[in-house]
Amino acid sequence: MIPAQRQKYNEQFTNDKYKRFILKLEEDFVKIPFRVAETPVFIPKALKEKLIAAGEEIIYLIKQPNFKELTQASIPTEWNVPNENEQPHFLTFDFGICKNEAGELTPMLIEMQGFPSLYAFQIHLANTFRKCFEIDSSTNHFLNGFDEEKYIKLFKEVIIGKHQPHEVALMDVDAPNQKTAIDFFVTAKMLGIKILSLEDIKKVGKQLFYEENGKQIQLKRIYNRLIFDEVANNTELFENSFDPRTELDIEWVTHPNWFYRISKFTMPFLKSEFIPETIFLNKLKAIPTDLENYVLKPLFSFAGLGVIIDLTETDLTNIKDPENWILQRKVVYEPVVQSPNGGVKVEIRMMYLWPDGGEPQLCINLARLSKGKMIGVRYNADFDWVGGTIGFMEE
């Protein structure tokens, strides 16, 4: 998207360099099970400013006094966790890069989350790209005046809070074997906190403990990477550890309820040039005559599961729980990244940290490249120059 940067990068690229780059990424950590793209994305200043403006419009809604009331129905009754705090600690907004009617590049919101993303790995990824390839210093993976030192300081404030690192742990079901485990290991190295699987944590009264060198250490704060949908059919996991839905003497980063509040459920409440027309299916008064221009999405599924792209009236009428679905106008991605064998579509994830008692701060980004029908691994298995990457943005 910055032609000079793209040309310079493509001219220096070789498959051998890419292989060395992947080895460098994995060095001292773990093998990466997801696909890392061959290239970063070079984002011009005009598009960066639109991405920032789009994010600010969404945050305006989230900060409204009635936001919790608007989104209360998003939290499944069986997964409502007590002692919810007043704000999420993370905001991530995924934008497809498109062209508007004037022919200008513009972002369109695809997905949003009040849940952690690869907040540590993206720093490591950007640094490794710079080590292995020539990346112009006029671009930056950080935003909003952040540099690495300032970013890590804020990241520590958000994750550790007022506690000691040994009192804080990153938690997932089987943490070391998750697809995003490399982010966990980079986080632990960056912050000095523990990585714990659910079974490593035991409940005594309302308190949580883990064992180290034969000693029981109390956890005060959990950096939560556990998605309830992944354990919904296996809640006996809680029997040997703890049930997050019970009263606990623990601080959540971020509280699990925000996973539901800031999600596809939020999109029908947003009106902007950067937001595709979105409606809850149970609020639909008439079926659009141009259904080919819409996509049907389940509210409570992730990574593209359950999405119906080539939509028919029968698909709509067969939905038994329309309150759990949204109908959304299709976003037409522009193949703006030039690979050696054609254009590639891109999504940019704008990533915010929100410290306790502070304001949400845009810090860094994540990008995903796609040649398939949708962004995501299952739609891009047979392609190169696709996968996760980072945006280097024009200063």
N, C-alpha and C positions, 0 to 999 in steps of 0.2 A: 504493500500500500504506500510505502515511501519508495518510489521506483529506484533511486540511486542505491538505497540500502539493500533492496531486494536483488538488484543486479550484482552488487558486490558480494553478497552472501552466496548466491547461486554459483558464481564463478569460482569461489574458493571451496565449495562443497565437494566432498568425495565420500563414497560409501565407507572407505577405510577410516576417514576422519569421524564419521558418524559412529562406527563401531567403537573407536577409542573414546568418544564422548560418552557412550552408554557405560562402558567399563569404568570411566572416571566417576560417573554418577553413582554407580553401585559400590565403589571402593569404600571400604570401612563400614558399609551399611548392610544392605541385603539386595538380593536380585529383585529387579522391578518386574512384577507380573503384568502390568498394563503397558500399553504402547506409548512410548515417548516419541513425538514427531521429530522429523529430521531438521526442522527449522523453527526458529522463533517467528513471531509476527511483528512486523514493523508498522506502527500505528501513527499516522500523521496527526499533527496537533489539532486540526479542526475536528477530526473524529474523536480524539481524546476528550475534547471539551464537551462534545455531545454526550459521550458516555458519562462524564461527571455530572452534567445537567440532568440526565435521565435518572441517575442514582439519587440526586438531591430531591427530585419530585417524589420518588418512592419513600424516602426517609420522612418527608413531610407528612405523608399519611401515617406512617408507623408511629410518629411522635404525637399524633392527635390524642386528646384525652379519652376518646371513645374507642380507641383501637382494640383494646381488650374485649370490649362489649361486642364490637363488630365481628371479632374472630373467635368468640367463645365456642361456637358450634364446630369449629375446626378440630377441637381436641376430643378424640374418642373417649367416651366415658370410662372404658376399661383401662385407658392409659393416661388418665389424668393424674399427674404427680403433685403432691401437696407442696406448700411453701414456695410458690412461684414468686420470683422477684419481679421488679418493675421494668426490666429491659433485657433484651438479648445481649450477649457479648460479641456475637458475630452476625454480620449481614453479608450475604453473597448474592449478587444479581447477575444472571447470565443473559447476555445480549447477542442475538444473531446480527451479523453485519449484512446490511441490505442496501438497496438504492431507493431513494425517495423519488417523488414525481419529477423533481428538478434534476435528477440524475446524480445527486450527491450521496456519498456514503453516509449511512445513518444506522444507529443501533435500534433494535426492536427486542423488547423483553421476552425471553423464552421461559425462564424459570427463576425462582428466588428461594432463598433458604435463610432461616435464622439458626444456622447450624454450622459447625466448623468445616472448613475446607483444608487444602494443603498449605496451611499458613507458614510452615517451616520449609517444606520441600521446595516451594516456589523460589525461595531465596537461594537455596542450594542449586536449583536448576538454572537460574539466571547466571549465577557465578560460574557454573560449569560451562555454559554456552560461551561466556566471555573468555574462559581459559582455553577452550578448544577451537574457537572460531574468532575471527576478527569482527567485533561488534562495535559500531561507531559510538564514541563517548557522548554524542549529542542526543542519544536516546537513553531512557531510564525505565527499569521495571518497577521502580517505586513511584508513588504519586504523592501529591499533597505536601511536598517538601520533605518527605521522609528519606533517610539514608539508612544503611544497615544498623548503625549504632542506635539511632533514634527508634527504629522499628523494633529491635530486640528489647529495648527498654520498655516500650509500650506492651509488647507481647508478654513480657514477664509480669507486668502490672495486671494485665487481663487474666492470665492463667494462674499465677501464684497468689496475687492479691497481697494480703498482709501476713501471709504464712511463710513458713520455711519450705524450701523445695522438697524435703523428704516427707512433708505433710500433704503433698499434692501428687496426684497420679493421673496419667492419661489412661482411660479405661475403655475397653471394647470386649466383645464376647471372647474371642480368641486372638487377642491383640497382635502377637508377633506374626500371625499367619494371615492377617487381613491383607487385601489387595493394596491398601494404602499404607502398609506397615513401614515403608521407607520414610513417610512423613512422621510417623511415630518416633522412629529412631533419630531422625534429624532434630525433632522437637526435644527429645530427652537430652541429646548432646547440647543443644542450644540453651536449655533452661535448667538442666540438672534434676528434672523430675523423674518419677518412676513410670514405667509402662507396666500396667497390670491387666490381666484377663479377669473377667468377672469372677471366675472360680478362685482367684488369688485373694479375694476380699471376703472377710468374715464379719458378721454382725454380732455385737454384744450389746444388748439393750438397744439404744438408739444410735450407738456409735459404730463406726466401721474401722476395721484394722487389717493390716497386712503383716506378714512375717518376714523379717530380714535378719540373718545371722542368729536365728533362734529367739529373736526379740519381737514382741508385738508392737507395732507402730501405728498410732491412730492417724487415720486420714481425716483431714479437715476440709479438703476441697477436691472435687473430681472434675477433670477435663474430660467431658463425656463425649465419646465417639460411638456410643452404642445407639443404634437405630432400633426402636421397638419392633418395627415391622419384621425385622430379621429374626426375632425370637418369639413372635406371636404364637407360633405353634409348638414352642419348646420352652414354656415358662417354668418347667421343672429345673431349668438351669438356676433359677433363683433360690431353689431349696438348699443348694449347697453353698450359697453365697448370701445375697440379700435381694429383696424385692424393692426396686426403686420407687414403687407406688406407696410404700409405707412411710410413716413419720420417722425421719432420720435427722441426726445431728450432723448435717453435711451441707456444704456449699456446692452448688452446681455451676459449672462453666461449660456450656450454658444450660440453664434449666430446661429439661426435656420438653416442656409444653411449648417452648418457642419454635421447636421443630415443626409443629403443626400450625401455629399461628402465622408464621411467615413462610408461606409455601404457595402452591398453586391456588389455595383457598383465598389468598389475598388479592389475586389478580383481577377479579371482577369489580373490585372497589376502586381500581386505578383507572384514571382517564388521562391520556397524554398522547402526544404524537409518537412517543416511543413505546407505547403499549398497544399490542394488537387487541382488537375488539374481543372481549371475553365475557361469557355469561354462564351462570350456573344452569345446568341442563333443566332443573326443575322450575326455573324462572322463564324458560323459553316459551314465548306466546305463539310463535309460528315457525315452522321449519323453513330455513332459508332456501330459496329456489336455486341458489348456486352452492350447493353443499360441497362441490369439488374444491371450493376455496376455504373449507373449514377442516379442523382436526378435532377429534374427541379425545379428551384426556381424563383418566381417573384421578381424583384428588389425592388418593393415598397409595400411590405406587411411585417407584423411583427408577432412574436410569432408563427411562423410555418404556418400561413394561406396561402393557395394556393400552398403549396409545393406538388409536385407529386413524390411519392417515387417509386411506381411500374410502371415504365415508359414504354410506347410503342411508336412506330413510329407515330401512329395516334395522340398521345398526342402532339408530336412535330409539326406535320403538321397542327394541329388545332389551333396553337397559332397565333393570328392575329397581335400581336405587339412584334415580336421576339427581338426587341431592348430593351425591358423591362424585359427580362428573361435571366437567366444564366443557363448553363448546367454544372454540377459539378460532379466529380467522387465521389462516395459514400465513406464516412468515416465509417470504421468498428470499433465501440467502443468495448473496452475490458471490460468485467464486473469485474472491479478490486476491488470494495469495497465489502467486505464480510459482508452480513447481516445474521441474524439468519436463513434465509430461501433462501440462494443462493447469487450469485454475482449480483452486481448493476453497471450500467454504469454511468459515471460521465463526466461532463464538468466543466472546470475551467475557470472563467473569471478573467483575469488580468486587474487591474484597475489603471489608471494613472491620475494624476492631472497635469495641465499645466498652471502655473501662467503667467499672462501678462508679456511679455518681458523675460520670463525664459525658462526653458527646461522641457519637459515632464518627470514626475517622477513617477515611479512605486511605489505604496504605499500599496495596500491591494488587496484582492481577494474575489471572490464569487464563490460558487460551486453549481451545480445542479445535483441531482441524478435521475436516470430514469431506469424503467424496461420496458417501452413501446417502440414502434417503433421509437419514437422521444422524445427528451427532451421537456418538457412542460406539463402544467396542463392537457390539454385535452387528452393527450396520457397516463396519469398515474393516472387517477381518481380512479381506483380500487386497487391500490397497497399501501403498507406501505414501509417505508424506502426509500421514494422518496421525491423530493421537493427541496426547496432552502436551502443552508447551507453555511458553510465557510470551507476553507482549512487551516489546521494547518500544516505549512511547516517546514521540518527539517532544523535546523540552520546550 
